[in-house]
Amino acid sequence: MTTLGLIGAGHIGGTLARLATAAGIEVVVANSRGPDTLQELVAELGEHARAAYAAEAARDADLVVVSIPLRSITNLPKAELAGKTVVDTGNYYPQRDGDIDELDNGSAITSEMLARQLRGAHVVRAFNNIFWGHLGVLARPHGDGERSALPIAGDDATAKQQVTELLDALGYDAVDAGPLGEGWRFERDTPAYTEPYHSGAGLLAAATARAADAETIRARLAEAVPPAQRAAR
Ligand SMILES: NC(=O)c1ccc[n+]([C@@H]2O[C@H](COP(=O)([O-])OP(=O)(O)OC[C@H]3O[C@@H](n4cnc5c(N)ncnc54)[C@H](OP(=O)(O)O)[C@@H]3O)[C@@H](O)[C@H]2O)c1
């Protein structure tokens, strides 16, 4: 991979930008307010980073991570993202995002909503199941005994391979959870969601991080209860 586009430069987007530049990957970061507001981040990231408008980040990148609030997915550069691999980090919290029937009743996941918006893009769900503070500190080089794994889901084998290589470069193994529709297996309220990556004490603080290997994540994915059954409980 040569250039990673990051649409959304907040908790998750910013953390991925730091991991990517540390790995020597060129990044183009974008937010909703424009490149001028990202100068501090870009200065911190160093020579491998620049800021741009979202359309430019999409156009110039080989692979794009979309890490924005759910309500903003209608406002993405569709033409520039067509044909690209797009990683969706999104989650659904009704209290934050408002009630959305198809997500409430389990007939769709956020990544499928994004894929509908971005016809022609190859959407892969990843990075949604780990707290940003843990994502930042659990990265380890290939072969390290303390390396963690992250699940991915997507319909396009080439796109998933690209995302697997991105994860590897950033410091994570990938566990293939299947097609995009299987992405519910690591959404909110499932065993693979955030919990494998921390000790429980203090919950979501970077200091509580603990490694979760591929075997652990595979077992958690297999334990997941389908959303419709969860909703009926
Ligand atoms: N926080 C976590 O630990 C975590 C973990 C896993 C997954 N997630 C999920 O990942 C998503 C992002 O979470 P976050 O915590 O990173 O959010 P965040 O810190 O609030 O950052 C959101 C980013 O999206 C940008 N943005 C909003 N609308 C945009 C648009 N139309 N075009 C380009 N950029 C846009 C914002 O830019 P401005 O500031 O300029 O508006 C900001 O940089 C959410 O769905 C969240 O549930 C979060």
PDBQT file of the ligand as one rigid body, heavy atoms in Angstrom, charges set to zero:
ROOT
HETATM    1  N1  LIG A 301     -14.135   6.184  19.948  1.00  0.00    +0.000 N 
HETATM    2  C1  LIG A 301     -13.907   4.866  19.891  1.00  0.00    +0.000 C 
HETATM    3  O1  LIG A 301     -13.201   4.271  20.756  1.00  0.00    +0.000 OA
HETATM    4  C2  LIG A 301     -14.485   4.068  18.763  1.00  0.00    +0.000 A 
HETATM    5  C3  LIG A 301     -14.067   2.732  18.618  1.00  0.00    +0.000 A 
HETATM    6  C4  LIG A 301     -14.511   1.982  17.549  1.00  0.00    +0.000 A 
HETATM    7  C5  LIG A 301     -15.396   2.530  16.651  1.00  0.00    +0.000 A 
HETATM    8  N2  LIG A 301     -15.833   3.824  16.822  1.00  0.00    +0.000 N 
HETATM    9  C6  LIG A 301     -16.819   4.333  15.859  1.00  0.00    +0.000 C 
HETATM   10  O2  LIG A 301     -16.123   5.021  14.816  1.00  0.00    +0.000 OA
HETATM   11  C7  LIG A 301     -16.892   6.150  14.402  1.00  0.00    +0.000 C 
HETATM   12  C8  LIG A 301     -16.075   7.410  14.665  1.00  0.00    +0.000 C 
HETATM   13  O3  LIG A 301     -15.823   7.468  16.058  1.00  0.00    +0.000 OA
HETATM   14  P1  LIG A 301     -14.769   8.468  16.720  1.00  0.00    +0.000 P 
HETATM   15  O4  LIG A 301     -14.826   8.182  18.178  1.00  0.00    +0.000 OA
HETATM   16  O5  LIG A 301     -13.470   8.401  16.002  1.00  0.00    +0.000 OA
HETATM   17  O6  LIG A 301     -15.493   9.865  16.420  1.00  0.00    +0.000 OA
HETATM   18  P2  LIG A 301     -14.963  11.341  16.720  1.00  0.00    +0.000 P 
HETATM   19  O7  LIG A 301     -13.799  11.308  17.633  1.00  0.00    +0.000 OA
HETATM   20  O8  LIG A 301     -16.156  12.150  17.090  1.00  0.00    +0.000 OA
HETATM   21  O9  LIG A 301     -14.433  11.828  15.287  1.00  0.00    +0.000 OA
HETATM   22  C9  LIG A 301     -15.314  11.957  14.200  1.00  0.00    +0.000 C 
HETATM   23  C10 LIG A 301     -14.540  12.525  13.028  1.00  0.00    +0.000 C 
HETATM   24  O10 LIG A 301     -15.389  12.504  11.880  1.00  0.00    +0.000 OA
HETATM   25  C11 LIG A 301     -15.251  13.746  11.210  1.00  0.00    +0.000 C 
HETATM   26  N3  LIG A 301     -16.411  13.952  10.345  1.00  0.00    +0.000 N 
HETATM   27  C12 LIG A 301     -17.710  14.074  10.681  1.00  0.00    +0.000 A 
HETATM   28  N4  LIG A 301     -18.475  14.185   9.570  1.00  0.00    +0.000 NA
HETATM   29  C13 LIG A 301     -17.627  14.128   8.511  1.00  0.00    +0.000 A 
HETATM   30  C14 LIG A 301     -17.788  14.196   7.101  1.00  0.00    +0.000 A 
HETATM   31  N5  LIG A 301     -18.992  14.310   6.537  1.00  0.00    +0.000 N 
HETATM   32  N6  LIG A 301     -16.681  14.147   6.320  1.00  0.00    +0.000 NA
HETATM   33  C15 LIG A 301     -15.451  14.031   6.856  1.00  0.00    +0.000 A 
HETATM   34  N7  LIG A 301     -15.229  13.940   8.191  1.00  0.00    +0.000 NA
HETATM   35  C16 LIG A 301     -16.309  13.987   8.996  1.00  0.00    +0.000 A 
HETATM   36  C17 LIG A 301     -15.096  14.745  12.332  1.00  0.00    +0.000 C 
HETATM   37  O11 LIG A 301     -14.603  15.950  11.835  1.00  0.00    +0.000 OA
HETATM   38  P3  LIG A 301     -14.982  17.359  12.527  1.00  0.00    +0.000 P 
HETATM   39  O12 LIG A 301     -14.395  17.307  13.897  1.00  0.00    +0.000 OA
HETATM   40  O13 LIG A 301     -14.334  18.356  11.622  1.00  0.00    +0.000 OA
HETATM   41  O14 LIG A 301     -16.488  17.428  12.504  1.00  0.00    +0.000 OA
HETATM   42  C18 LIG A 301     -14.104  13.988  13.221  1.00  0.00    +0.000 C 
HETATM   43  O15 LIG A 301     -12.780  14.135  12.715  1.00  0.00    +0.000 OA
HETATM   44  C19 LIG A 301     -18.207   6.083  15.207  1.00  0.00    +0.000 C 
HETATM   45  O16 LIG A 301     -19.165   5.371  14.480  1.00  0.00    +0.000 OA
HETATM   46  C20 LIG A 301     -17.812   5.304  16.448  1.00  0.00    +0.000 C 
HETATM   47  O17 LIG A 301     -18.909   4.638  17.054  1.00  0.00    +0.000 OA
HETATM   48  C21 LIG A 301     -15.374   4.602  17.848  1.00  0.00    +0.000 A 
ENDROOT
TORSDOF 0
